[in-house]
Amino acid sequence: MSVLELDSRGRVTIPKEIRDQMEMEKRVLVINAGDHVKLIPLPSDPFKVLHGGFKTAKTFRELRREAESLARETFKED
């Protein structure tokens, strides 16, 4: 655990040890969680992280068509 100080512009430097442990690169997502702040490391290449995460025989075009159809059904005006 580290106690950090904000600089005059409100910035904080995350210690290298923590950046290395969390595999932080250049970008983080900052979330206001009410009484505290959450920092979530973002990968430099999000598609690389997702590679192999979805197993489907359908093409991207088929998946997109299905998603658009579902959206039209879901948000159809009465």
ChimeraX attribute file (.defattr): number of C-alpha atoms within 10 A of each C-alpha:
attribute: neighborCount
match mode: 1-to-1
recipient: residues
	/A:1	4
	/A:2	7
	/A:3	4
	/A:4	11
	/A:5	10
	/A:6	9
	/A:7	9
	/A:8	7
	/A:9	6
	/A:10	7
	/A:11	10
	/A:12	11
	/A:13	10
	/A:14	11
	/A:15	10
	/A:16	10
	/A:17	9
	/A:18	12
	/A:19	14
	/A:20	10
	/A:21	8
	/A:22	11
	/A:23	12
	/A:24	17
	/A:25	12
	/A:26	10
	/A:27	12
	/A:28	13
	/A:29	9
	/A:30	11
	/A:31	11
	/A:32	9
	/A:33	8
	/A:34	7
	/A:35	5
	/A:36	7
	/A:37	10
	/A:38	12
	/A:39	11
	/A:40	13
	/A:41	16
	/A:42	14
	/A:43	15
	/A:44	12
	/A:45	8
	/A:46	9
	/A:47	10
	/A:48	10
	/A:49	10
	/A:50	9
	/A:51	9
	/A:52	9
	/A:53	9
	/A:54	7
	/A:55	7
	/A:56	9
	/A:57	8
	/A:58	9
	/A:59	9
	/A:60	10
	/A:61	9
	/A:62	11
	/A:63	13
	/A:64	12
	/A:65	12
	/A:66	12
	/A:67	12
	/A:68	12
	/A:69	11
	/A:70	12
	/A:71	11
	/A:72	11
	/A:73	10
	/A:74	9
	/A:75	8
	/A:76	8
	/A:77	6
	/A:78	3
